[in-house]
Amino acid sequence: MKVTIIGSGYVGLVTGACLAELGNSVFCLDVDEKKIALLNAGGVPIYEPGLKELIDRNRAAGRLTFSTDVAASVEHADVQFIAVGTPPDEDGSADLKYVLAAARNIGRHMTGFKVVVDKSTVPVGTGDRVSAVIREELAARGLEDLQFSVVSNPEFLKEGAAVEDFMRPDRIVLGCAPDVAGRHAQAIMRQLYSPFNRNHERTFYMDVRSAEFTKYAANSMLATRISFMNELANLADEVGADIELVRLGIGSDPRIGYSFLYAGAGYGGSCFPKDVQALMRTASAHGKPMRVLEAVEAVNDSQKQVLGDKIIKRFGEDLTGKTFGVWGLAFKPNTDDMREAPSRVLAREMISRGASLRVHDPVAMDEARRVLELDLADIPDAMARIQFCNAQMDVLKDADALVIVTEWKVFRSPDFSQIRNMLKTPVIIDGRNLYEPDAMAEAGIEYHAIGRSSSAH
C-alpha cells in the first residue's frame, strides 16, 4: 500500500520506517528543510535503537522517501497519517496548530478519497475539528462532495523500545466513523495492519472519540502508578520499610502486576507530563476536575526534588566547593530525550547552591548540553561548573558523591571498589534503586536510595 506520514519526528519516523519494512511505499513529509536534508543524507535526528538501520534499509530499497513537498505527499497516498507534534499550550492543553495545519494542507490538495489518520496524541473531539478544516478547504475549492474519513489511531510507543513496540504491538486501536466513508476507511486500515494480526487479532475497533480518549487514559493510568509508588517509597523511607520488597509483594497480585511499579526520581519525557496535563485541561473544560491526576502531577513535580533533598540532607544547604558525579541525563534509558528529565531539576538545584557537576550519559550528552545551556542561562557561569565526561568513570574524579539519575544498563554492574577509591567520600545517591543496600555496605559505600534502607559508614 501507499502511505504518507505527515511529520518526521519521533512518532512519524518510527511509523514510517516500520510500515516501509512491511513492504509499503511510504512518503515522509516534514516542513523542516534541515531535518529532511539530514534524513536524505543518511542521518537520523533522534536516537532510537534500531531505527537508523530500519531507515537505511528501506531508503535503499526505495520504499521510504523524505520530502518537504506538501502537494506530492497528498498525491502519493490515499492513507494520510498526521504524526506532528502536539506540544502543551500555555494552559497545559494540547496545541493543535500543527495537526490542523496538516489537515488544511490535505484539504487543499486532495483530489480523491482520503483516509486521514490522527496518529498524534490529540484531545477528545480533535477528529471533528480535523474533519471541519478539511471540509472548509474542500468547500473553498468547490469540491464539497469529495469524500474522506478521519480515523483515530493513537500510538503506544515507548521511547527506547519504539521499533519493537510498533512491530510487535500489544494492541492496535482504531477509531472510525459509523458512516459509509468510515466503514470504507476501516476496511483500508484493516488491510494496512493485517500483517500484525496474522497470529491473533490485536485490533480494537471503536468510535473516534473513544480512541482519542484511550491514549490519554492509558498514559494517565501509568503515570498514576508511578506517582503512587513514589509516594509509597517516600513513606517507606520514613517508616523503615524497603520499597523493593513491597514492590515484589504487591506486584505478585495479578490484579496489580509488576509493570510501572518502580520507585524513582519521577517520570519525564514527551508523553506522560504532557498527556496528564492535557487530560486535566479537557476535564476542567467540561466541569469535571480530575482530582487524582492533579495529585499525580503534584507528586511527580515534588519527586524530581528528592535527589536534591537527599544531597542537601547529607552535605548541607551550601554546596559551594562540592562536586557531584552524575550518571544519566536523559529522562529514561535508550533515548537522548531530555524533555521533563529529572536531571534538569537536579542540575539547577545543585548549580544554584554552588556545586559543580561532572556528568555522563551514553547517548544524551549533546542534547543535555543544549538543554542545560537554556535552563541555566540565568545563573552566571553555570555551564563552566558542568563537566561533560565521555567515560562514565571519569565523573568520579574529585567528586564528593555519585548521583544516579537514569537507569542505563551499563550502570548496573560497575566496579564498586573503583568507585569507592575514586570518590572523595564513598557516597552513592541512587535515584533508580539499581543496587542492593547490603551489597553497598559490604563494599564500604554509603548508599542512599529511594524508599530503601540507607547504608551509612
N, C-alpha and C positions, 0 to 999 in steps of 0.2 A: 504494500500500500504506500501511497504518498502521504507524507505528514509534514506539516510546518510547525515549528516551535518558535513562538514569539518571545524573545528574552533568552539570552545566552549566559545567564547567571548560574547559580548553583543548581536549582531545580531544572532549568531548561537544558543545561549541558548534560546532566545525568539522564534526563528523559530522552533527549535526542540521541545520545550515543547508544543507549540501551535499545531503543526502538530500531536504530540502524543495525545493531548487532543481530537483530531478529530478521533482517533482510529487507526492511522498509527503506524507502527513499526519503531521507529526512533533510529538510531545509531549515537551518537555524538562523533566525533573524535577530539582529541587535542594532540599535541606533548608535551605539558607542563604536566609532570607527577604529579606535585604538584596540579595543577588545577583539573586534573581528580581524584586524590585521595580525594581532598576536596569534589567534587561533589558526588563521590561514598560513602562518609561518611555522606552525607546529608547536606553539606554546599553549599553555592552559592557564587561565587567570586565577584558578583556585587549586588548592591541594585536596585531593580526594583519592584514596587508594584505588588503583586500577583504572581510574578514569582516563588518564592520558593514553594508556595503552589501547583502550577501547576507541578513543577518538582517532588515534593514529591509524589503527587497523581499518576503520570504516571510512576515513577520508581517503586512504589509499585504494580502497575498493570502490570508491565513487558513490557510496551510499550516504555520505554525510557532507553537507555543504554549509558554509558560513557566509553570510552576506548582510549588507545594510539596505538592500533593495526591497522596499516595502511592497511595491506592486508585484514584483516577482515572487515574493513569499506568499502572497494571497493567491496568485495564479497557480502556484506549484501544487497545492493540495486541497482536497475537499475537507480535510480534518485540520483545523487550526487550533493548536494549543496556545493558550495565553499563560506564560510562565514568567511574568515580570514581577518585580518587587512590589510589596505592599507594606512600606515602612510605616511605623506608628506616626500618626499626626500629633499635633501639639497636645491634644486632649487624650492621647493614648489609643484612639480609634484607628483603624486601618485606613491608610491613604490610598485611594483607588485611582488616582490620576493616571498612573501608568496602565492599569487594567483598562480603563475607559478609553484611553488614547489608542491602545491596541485594538479595541473593539471598533473604534471610529475608523481606523485605517482599513479594517476588514470591510466595513460597510461602504467605504469609498471606492474599493477596488474589486469587490466580488462581482462575478458575472453569472454564477450558478449556485446551486445548493451548497451550503457550508455547514459543517458541524463545528461549532465554536466551543472549545473545551476550556473551562476555567480550571487550570492546574494550580494557579496561585492560591494561597490561603486567603480567602475573602469572607467577609461577614455575610450572614444570612440576608438574602434579598439582593445580592450582587448580580445574580443571574438575570433578574428582572431589569436591573439598570443596564447591563450589557446588551440585553435584547432591545431596550428602548433606544440606546445610542445607535445600534446598527440599523434599526427601523428608521430612525431620523435621517441617517445618511442615505439610505435607500430611497426614502421619500424625496430628498433633495435632488436625487438623480432620476426621479420619475420611475423608480423600479419597486413600487410598493408591493407588488405581487411576487417578488423574488423570495424564495423560501430559504430558511436557515433554522437551526435549532441550537440552543445553548445548553451545554451539558456541564455539570459539576463533577470533577474527577480529582478530588484532593490528593495531594502527595503525602506519603507516610515514610519519608526517608530520614534515616539517622545519619547525621554527619559522621564521617569516618567509616560508615558501612553502607553508603547510599547505593552503590552499584549492586551489591549483594541484595539489599532490600528491594530494589527495583526488579531484579532478575528472578528473585525468589520471594514474592510478596506473601505476607500473611493474608492480606485481603486487598481487593480492588473495589473501591466504592464509586458507583456511577449514579449520578442524579440526573434523570431525564424527564422532559415534559411528557404529559399523558396524551398529547395530540398526535396527529398523523406524522408531522415532522419530527416530533420527539421519538416516536416509535422507529422511524427510519434512522434517526441518529443512534438510537440504542443498538440497532442491528449492525451499524457500521462499527461502533465501539466494541461490540461483542466480537466481531471479526478481528479487529486490531489486537484485542487482548486474548484471543483464543490460544496462543502459544502458552500462556500462563495457566490455562485451565485444563490442560490435557490429562493431568493426573487426577485432579478433582476440581470442582467448581470453587473458585476463590472470589468471584464477583458478587457484590451485593448491589442490587438494583433498588433505587428509591427515588423519591421526588427530589427536585433540585435543592430546595431549602433544607431538607433533612441531610443531604450530602454535605452542604456547606456547614451545617451545624456540627456534623460528625467530626470534622477535623478539629474544630475548636474544643469540642467536648473531650476528645481523646487527649490532646496536649494538656488541657487544663487538669484532667484526671491524673496524668503522670506528674505534672508539676505539684499537685496536691500531695501525692505520695512522697515526693522528695522533701517538701517543706515539713510535712508531718514527721518524717524520720529525723529531720534535722532538729525539730523541737524536742523529740524524744531523746536524741543524743545529748542535747544541751542539759536536759534534766538528768540524764544518766551521769553526766559529769558531776552534778551536784549530789546525787544520792549514792554514788559509788558503784553503779551498775556498768556492765560492759555492753555497749550498743551492738557490737558484732554478735555476741551471743543472743541478744534479744532478737536481732535480725534473723538468725537461724531459727530461733524458736517460733517466731510468728510467720516466717516465710514457709515453714513446713505445712502450714494450714493451706490446703488447696484453694480455699476461698480467697486467700491473700496472695500467695506465691512470692517468689524471690525478686522479681523484676522491680527496678526503681526503688529499692529499699536501702540503698547505701547512703549513710550519713556523709556529709562533706562540707565544702565551703560555699555551697549554694549553686544553683543552676544558672546557666548563661546561654549564649548563642543567639541565633536569629529567630527561633521558634517559640520556646516556652515563654520568655518575658513578653514578647510582642503579642502572642496569641491569648495569653491570660488577660492582658490589658484590653485587647480588642473585644473579647467576650464580655468583660466587665462593662465596657462602654456600651455595647449593644444592649446588655441587660438594663443598664441605667436609663438608656433612651426609651425603654419600654416600661419603666417604672418598677422593675424587678431587680433590685440590687443583689449582687452575688456576694453575700457576706463571707462565705467560705473562701472564695477566691481573693477577696480583699485581705483576708488573713494570710493566705498562701503567698501573696505578693509581699506583704509586710514582713513575714518570716524570712523570705528569701533575701530581701534587702538587708535585714539585720544579720543574716548568716554570713554574708560576704564580709562582715566586720569581725568575724570570730577569730580568724588567724591573726589579725592585727591586735585584737584584745589579748590573745594568748601571749603574743610577743611582748606587749606592754606589761602584762602581769609578771612576766619573767625578767624583763630587762629594764623596766621603768618607763615613765612617761617621756622623758627626754632621751632620745636615741642618738643624739649628736656623738659622732665618733664611732658609732656601731656600724658594722657591715653584716648584711644578711645575704646568704646564698639562696637563690630561688630556683627550684626545679619545676618547670611547667608554666607556660604563659597563656596558651590557647585555652578556650573555655572547656575543652574536652580533648581526649587523645585522638590521633589520626585526622587532625584538621589544623589549618592555620587560622581558624576563625577566632577573632578577638572580641566579637560583639558580646557585650554584657559579661565579659570574663571576670571572675573574681580576682585575678591577678591585677587588674586595673585598680580596683578598690584598695588592694593591699599596697600597691606601689605608691599611690597618693598618700595613704596613711603613713607609710614609712618615710617617704621623702619629706613630707611636711613636718615630721618630727626630727628631722636632721640626720636620718640614717642614710647609708649608701647601700646599693644593691649590686650583686653580681648574679646575672640571670642566664638561664639556658632553657631553650625549648627545641625539640628535634626538628620542627618544621616552621614554627611561627615567628622566628626571630625578626625577619624583615617587617612583617605585618605588625608585630609588637612594637618595634621601634617607631614605626609610623604613627600608631595609635597613641603611644605614650607621649610622643612629642606634642600631640594635640591636647591630651589630657592634662599634661603638667606644664603647659605653656605659661600659666600664671605664677609658677614657682620659680624664682631666679635660680639658674644653674642646676635645675633639676636633672636634666639629661646628663650633665657632667658627673653626676653621682650614680649613674646606672652603667655598669659594665656588662656588655653583651658578650658572653663566653661561648665559643664554638664547641667546647667539650664540657660534658656535664660535670666532671670532677673539678674543672677549673673554677667553678663557682665557690668552691670550698676555701680557696686560698685567702687567708686573712679574714675569714668570715667568723662572726661570733656564733652563728647558728645556721642550720639548713632548714629552709621552709619548702614544703612540697605542696604545690597548688594544683597540678594536673597529673592524673594517674597514668602517664605513659608506661608501657610495659617495660621499657628499658630502665625505669627507675625501681623496678620491683625487687631486684636481687643485686644490689650494689655490694662493693667491698666495704663492710662496716668498719673494719679495722682501719682502712684508709680514711674513711670519713672521720672516725674518732681522732686520728692522728693529725689530719689536716685542719680541722676546725680549731679555733682559739679555745672555745668551750664546746665539749661534745654534746650539743643540743640539736635535736630534730623536732621541728614543729610540723606535724603531718596533717594536712587538710583533707587527705583522702584515705586515711587509715590503711596504708599499704603494709605496715609491719606489725608484728606481734609485740606487745609491751614486754612480755617476759624475755623474748629474744633480745630486745634492745637493752634490757637491764643486764643480761649476761654479756653483751658486747660492750658494756661500760658507757652507754649512751643515754643521756637524759631525754626522755621521749614524751612528747605531748601530742595527743591525737584528738579526734572528735568523738566524745562520748565513751572514751576508754580510759582505764586507769593509767595515770602517768607514772613513768619510771624516773625517779629523781635520785641524783647522787650528790 
